[in-house]
Amino acid sequence: MHPFRKAVESRDLDAMTALLADDVIFISPVAFKPYAGKAITSAILATVMEVFQDFHYVREIGDETSNDHALVFEAKVAGKAITGCDFIRTNNDGLINDFMVMVRPLRAAQALSEQMSARFDDIVRRASGR
């Protein structure tokens, strides 16, 4: 089991953040441009933990020797079932430096976008440490 999966399943934001490289790039399923940096990625993860209900991973693709992993998940957002995948790539230090999320179906992705957009100011505040 990938350490990031363990951290998420434990709902341990500190452990999740510790696994992010300082220069991580986060590619959101609902935002046009990627987010760069550990602080903003950690703030997004913290917010997603609030937005998703009944979140659980259902499959993990990749082996311990690979730098690339796919973690397939299911959850609910605003009462809508959502399926997605966290595609993570780790650097030579074992830290996540590329993190892309894909979700489906469209209605659930739209609900996710609405929920995250409504919290964007809080995400920015968290990322700045205020």
PESUL-V373732 format. One line per field, one symbol per residue. phi: phi as a letter, one per 30 degrees, with the letter a starting at -180 (. if undefined). burial: + if it has 24 or more other ideal C-beta (glycine too) atoms within 12 Angstrom, else -. A space follows every 50 residues. Layout:
BEGIN
phi=???
burial=???
END
This chain:
BEGIN
phi=.dedeeddddhcdddddddcdececccddbcdcdccjddddddddddddd ddchdadcabckcddcdcbbcdbbabbhicdbbabccbbcddcicdcbbb cbbadeddddddedddddcdddddddddic
burial=-++++-++----+--++-+++--+++++++----+--++++++++++++- ++--+-+--+--------+++++-+-+--+-+++++++++----++++++ +-+----++-+++-++------+--++---
END
